[in-house]
């Protein structure tokens, strides 16, 4: 799969300016495609993306202090500037696009009067601009609670259909040739692979309302229980670093944030993945390597607000948690969270942006990752 995130430092309430900046970042992106012997960066159109993921409330900004403040920017699902930009971009890049936006749902009440509800939402459109998913954030941060209602976790799952991605077709796509692909077996006439996908927005990966135990791992368990092969996270994740500390990173990622994100998916390390094939291919062999691809699409920059400035961690990344059971391993389905994992586990990382930079984070998951991390046992 070819996946990209757009890390942008959105300006609060400047939708027109944020749209212009998003277009500039995509236009100016230089992407190195694995297998290109020349090694020359290509534009985003030539990269032949399968999916592009934007941050939470990407084109409106995030740090609104009240319903009154965010109301001028609310959009009905599939309508408004965010949806229009997603449709136009999906058609131009011929890929799926995910964009975070503030949603208003208008319903008629029992009295016959229109009634409005508001959500922090993620819209997913296909290559033709059709709406596939409208997911609503489940775990609200205190900023969200000033205006938004909770969504339903059960709606955060969808089977996304992607074009077949065998080596020959990937090569043809990279060279701009037509890849003529038959429907997958059992696809009911759909051309492509169906990828089980879980969606989340930022704080969804934390314990619910911070009242659930840290080790409940509600979101990670939903990923496992749904046999998801791909996880899409649209984020406006904050950092505790000061402006000076962020500047001192000089474009490097904030690794404390990255480590925390990975920790929130520990069940993927400790429990056996149940999906039959990986998102980018694989076999049904139980001894073969299995992985779940996770896309962390965060934003950068800072926004003024009440009670304080919101400063974002950037560090967008595309990783896979990979597990392979050693021969003769004991039954890996135990519910004991703290037992030693019976798997050989690695964190594959194809790209990671800096904490303060804007730009495109890109992965071709059929290519070799740039970095491979292994888990370190905690000192006793």
Buried (B, 14 or more C-beta within 10 A) or exposed (E): BBBBBBBBBBBBBBBEEBBEBBBEBBEEBEBBBBEBEEEEBBEBBBBBBBBBBBBBBBBBBBBBBEBEBBBEBBBEBBEBBBBBBBBBBBBEBBBBBBBBBBBBBEEEEEEEEEEEEBBBBBBBBBBEBEBBBBBBBBBBBEBBEBBBBBBEBEEBBBEBBBBBBBEEBBEBBBEEEEBEBEEBEEBEEEBBBBBBBBBBBBBBBBBBEEEEEEEBBBBBEBBBEBBBBBBBBBBBBBBEBEEEEBEEBEEBBBEEBBEBBBEBBBBBBBBBBEBBBBBBBBEEEEEEBBBBBBBBBBBBBBBEBEEEEBBBBBBBBBBBBBBBBEEEBEEBEEEEEEEEBBBEBBBBBBBBBBBBBBBBBBBBBBBEBEEEBEBEEEEE
